[in-house]
Structure formats: structure tokens, C-alpha cells
């Protein structure tokens, strides 16, 4: 009768009986030191896993964003490839610009060629452009580059070299290079080579920067006149590169998917590899959370063994097996939620300030060692995607929840009569 009265009183005061007992077990003042230590380790394990995972994802996101920005200095946001562009590219531009998401449009022609300068030969991607339109469509904020395009328009046989291409040819100032198209080279028509004056060097991004050169569109038409498969194309600049594929399909829907190519499809091999690296890295780092969850299992198994008499009394008072399961799920989830919350806070904070912290560490190390220049990751950019932060927290929560099920199930299988027989 006293047990029944106590049970009724507890259930009256604390409606979620399992929640009350679970929290009581979690925050009890009198607690086994070893259990407290193991519980602390489990919280720290989950926190460390969540923190490292958030920081790693932020660094990878920043790297992908930097790579995208550098790539789009030379790669069009959207490429339109159609046989009729050669006949009426002005109409294509007019129709493309009717879409509010299209910022600018320009025609271009691109083919492979060999550049020669004082015995040095380099294969290059030679691109013919209309400089006035190219300056509007290019995703390169450097003002000197736009000035170079203006100079290119004024120079009949001028050429702009990528910085790495110029370095490979040992060209560091104004010079004249001979250009032979790949088609002429395969046909052994070396007499078709033309001379072009180097008017400057441009940064086309660290990806594809090593083999790009620009000339005027009309000059490129004459140069590639006898080369098959070199057709005029249209490049578009859109207001949101992340929606380039969606915008591309709505620009000229009658052309079909094969004729309208967004940047992420044109550079699919690069960005698919980066995304795959991101997924694999996330999976490996998630194992740290799993290790923390294993500690939760160990903690709960020891708590079940230590609290077997308490469990037997609660069961004898009429608590169901489901209530016992909930008690230990709550206790395990306290560690999981606490670890996830701390890890998320530390991860977001560290991702925000990792560049400044690396600079401080760099200065500290250089102050210790004389005549040393040690560089860390001061150039690295991070980008925090809060939807990914939420996904990491949810994944950690699920892992911790699954870790509580086995110990909670074992607790529910305790037989009160067998435990209390010797009490």
C-alpha cells in the first residue's frame, strides 16, 4: 500500500514518470565516480565528433566555393551549343536576355591550338571573343582584365595569355607568338600558322588557367576556318550560379538538354569528385560520434547493473517494462543531447574563427623558431551551411538514441523477484 501511494504521488507530481526518473539518474549528486567519468567521456566523444564534423564540412564547403569562383573565371555559367547560332547569334542573345535571371550573353568560338615562342611549344585552348560583350559576361572582377579586353578590341591580331600559359612559354612582356590550330597540325599544314602580338596576361582562375588564350572572334573564325567541329557558341551569365541548370533549361526550352549546358555539368568530373570527397569525409568523421555513442552504451550497461535493485523496486511498484526502457533512454539521451549541443556550439564557433586562430598559431610558432617561415591555413575560407549543421545534429541524435536501446532493453528484462530475494 505505501508503494502504491508513493507511485500515485510521483505520477501525480511528475506526469512523465520515466522522464523524471531518467533525469534523476542523470543528475544525481551521489554517483559512482567511475560511472561519472565514463559518462563524461561519452559526452566529450559526441561533442568532439560533432565539432570536428561541422568544422570539416565548413572547410570543404569553403574550398568548393573557392574552386567554383576560380573555375567560373574561365568557364561559362551556361553554354548554348546550336548549329543555328552561327547564322543569327544576335537573335539568340535577344531571346536569352528576355529571361530576368540572365545577366549578360556573348558569342564565342573555342578550339585547340599550338602556341610557339622561341622554340617553346604549348597546347592551348584558344577562345575567340567579342571583347565588348565578353567584358559583360565574364565572371572576373579584376579591372585590369577588362582593360585588357578593351585593348584586345583595338588590336587586330592581339592575344591575351593566361598567366601560367605565358610562364610556360617564357613570355613576360610584349612578344609575338605563332599559332597553329590542332586541325592544321594533324593535316600537317604548318603553313597556316599565324602570328599574334601578346598584349597582356590574365588570371583565368587556378583551374584551367594553364592553357587559355583569348583572341578576337573574327580572327578566330579565319584561323579555324578549315577545322571541322569548331562552331560558334553562346555563353550566358546568370544571377545565381547555383541555379544555373534550372535557368539554363528555361532560357531556350526548344533546344533540349544536350544543347544547353550549365557550368556544373561542363565541369561535372571536378565537382562530383569534390562532393564525393565531402561525403566520404563526413562518413569517416561520423565514426567519432559512433565511438562516443559506444561509451553511452557502456555507461548505461554499468548503470543498469548498479541500479538493478532500484529497477526491481520500480517494477514491483507496478512500473511497466516500457517505462523502464524510457527511463534509460532518457538517461542516455541526456548525454547525447548535451554532447551534440556542446559540439554544435564549438563547431560553429571554431569554423567561424579558424582562419584567425591559424594566424595566431602561425605567429606564435614563428616567434619561437628563429629564421623560420611557417604557414598554416591562413588563406583558407570556410562556409557554414546551417542546414548541414542541423543534419549533423540530427544524425548524432539518432546514433545516440540507437545506442540507448540495448541497455534499456536489458534493464526492462530484470526480474524483480530474483533481484529483491537477497535484499
Secondary structure, DSSP 8 states (H G I E B T S, - for coil): -HHHHHHHHHHHH-SSHHHHHHHHHHS-SS--HHHHHHHHHHHHHHHHHHHHHHHHHHHHHHHHHHHHHHHTTTS-SEEE--TTTTT-HHHHHHHHHTSTTEEEEEEEEEEEEEEEETTEEEEEEEEEE-HHHHHHH-----HHHHHHHHHHHH-TTEEEEEHHHHHHTT--SS-EEEEEEHHHHHTT-GGG-EEEEEEEEE---SSSGGGEEEEEHHHHHHHTTT-TT---EEEEEES-GGGHHHHHHHHSGGG-TTTEEEHHHHTHHHHHHHHHHHHHHHHHHHHHHHHHHHHHHHHHHHHHHHTHHHHHHHHHTT--HHHHHHHHHHHHHHHHHHHHHHHHHHHHHHHHHHHHHHHHHHHHHHHHSTT-----STT------HHHHHHHHHHHHHHHHHHHHHHHHHHHT--HHHHHTT-
